[in-house]
Each structure stands twice: as structure tokens, then as C-alpha cells.
Amino acid sequence: MAYVSAAYDLLLAVPLLLAPAATARLFGLGPPAPLVNAQLNGLFTLALAAGYLWAARDLEHRRGFLWIAGVLVKGAGAGLFLADHLLRQSPPLLLAFAASDGTLALLTLAVLLATRRPATPA
């Protein structure tokens, strides 16, 4: 799951960093104002991709990152995309992010729960 999430975030980060206005148009949005806001989102997403690659190198000891980025951030992101669509009528294409973020969050949660370490006595 870490590599899948890394690829997903990298595929989003690069267009946001290099072509933020064109990326916004692709999703039916107006130009970002200021442009740097979209690029900061790309930088944040690039940092998540790097974190997933880092975590993938030692999943046993870096599970915390997957809980935070893979479950919390992706799950909350899905909720925000859905809420924005319902409350502010954002373009329907953005629901694809709600679906993909939500799916990745649930898959990561399932993997983390299925591979949890046994409790050690104190």
C-alpha cells in the first residue's frame, strides 16, 4: 500500500507544482489565486509521496506514518472533498479524489489492522 499511495501522490504532486493553472482547469476549477497555493498543495503532496517511500523501506518500524498519512490524512481528505461538493457544489470530478482518497484510506486501514503486532506485556 505504501508504494501505491506514493505513486498516487506523486502523480498529483508533479502537475500541481509544474502546471497548477492547467491542473485546475482539468478538474473544472478556476485558476488558483494566488498560484502559489496550488503549488504548496503540490509540495505537501510530494512530501507525502516521499514519506510513503521512506515508510515502505521498513514498514514494521514506520507503521505510524501509515496511520497518520495513509489513514488519517487520506480519510480526512476524502471527507473534505465530499463535504466541499455537498456544501459548496465543487465540480463533480473532484468526487474522484473523495473516492480514491477514501479507498486508499480504507485499504491502508485494513492492511494495518491485518498486520498489527501482538501486544507486548509491560
C-alpha positions in Angstrom: 0.0 0.0 0.0 2.8 2.4 0.7 4.1 2.2 -2.9 0.6 2.6 -4.3 0.0 5.7 -2.2 3.4 7.1 -3.1 2.7 6.7 -6.8 -0.8 8.3 -6.4 0.6 11.3 -4.5 3.5 11.7 -6.9 1.1 11.7 -9.9 -0.8 14.5 -8.3 2.2 16.5 -6.9 4.0 17.0 -10.2 1.2 18.6 -12.2 0.3 20.8 -9.2 3.9 22.0 -8.9 4.7 22.4 -12.6 1.4 23.4 -14.1 -1.0 24.5 -11.4 -3.4 26.5 -13.6 -3.7 23.8 -16.2 -4.3 21.2 -13.5 -7.1 23.3 -12.0 -8.7 23.7 -15.5 -8.5 19.9 -15.9 -10.7 19.5 -12.9 -13.2 22.2 -13.8 -11.8 24.8 -11.4 -10.8 28.4 -12.0 -7.2 29.5 -11.8 -5.7 29.2 -8.3 -5.2 32.6 -6.7 -2.5 33.1 -5.7 -0.9 30.4 -7.8 1.5 29.5 -5.0 -1.4 28.0 -3.1 -1.8 25.2 -5.7 2.0 24.8 -5.7 2.0 24.5 -1.9 -0.6 21.7 -2.2 1.7 20.0 -4.7 4.6 20.4 -2.3 2.6 18.9 0.5 1.6 16.0 -1.7 5.2 15.5 -2.8 6.2 15.3 0.9 3.5 12.6 1.4 4.9 10.6 -1.5 8.4 10.9 -0.1 7.1 9.8 3.3 5.4 6.7 1.8 8.6 5.7 0.0 10.5 6.2 3.3 8.0 4.1 5.2 8.0 1.4 2.6 11.6 0.7 3.3 10.8 -0.5 6.9 7.1 -1.0 7.3 7.4 -2.8 10.6 9.0 0.2 12.3 7.3 3.0 10.3 3.7 2.0 10.7 3.0 5.3 12.5 3.5 7.2 9.3 0.9 4.9 7.5 -1.6 5.5 10.3 -1.1 9.3 10.0 -0.7 9.8 6.3 -2.5 6.7 4.9 -5.5 6.6 7.2 -5.9 10.0 8.9 -4.8 12.4 6.1 -6.3 10.4 3.2 -9.5 9.7 5.2 -9.9 13.3 6.2 -9.1 14.4 2.6 -11.9 12.2 1.3 -14.3 13.7 3.8 -13.2 17.3 2.9 -13.7 16.6 -0.9 -17.2 15.1 -0.2 -18.2 18.0 2.2 -16.9 20.6 -0.3 -19.0 19.0 -3.0 -22.2 18.9 -0.9 -21.8 22.3 0.8 -20.2 24.4 -1.9 -21.1 22.5 -5.1 -17.5 21.9 -6.2 -17.1 20.3 -9.6 -18.3 16.6 -9.6 -14.9 15.5 -11.0 -13.4 16.3 -7.6 -15.5 13.4 -6.2 -12.9 11.2 -7.9 -10.5 12.4 -5.2 -13.0 11.6 -2.5 -13.4 8.1 -3.9 -9.6 7.5 -4.4 -8.5 9.0 -1.1 -11.3 7.2 0.7 -10.4 3.9 -0.9 -6.7 4.2 -0.2 -7.5 5.2 3.5 -9.7 2.1 3.9 -7.2 -0.2 2.2 -4.4 1.1 4.4 -6.5 0.7 7.5 -7.4 -2.9 6.5 -3.7 -3.7 5.9 -2.6 -2.1 9.2 -5.2 -4.0 11.2 -4.5 -7.3 9.5 -0.8 -7.0 10.2 -0.8 -5.5 13.6 1.8 -6.6 16.0 0.8 -8.6 19.1 0.7 -6.6 22.3 3.8 -6.9 24.4 3.4 -7.2 28.2 4.5 -4.1 30.1 
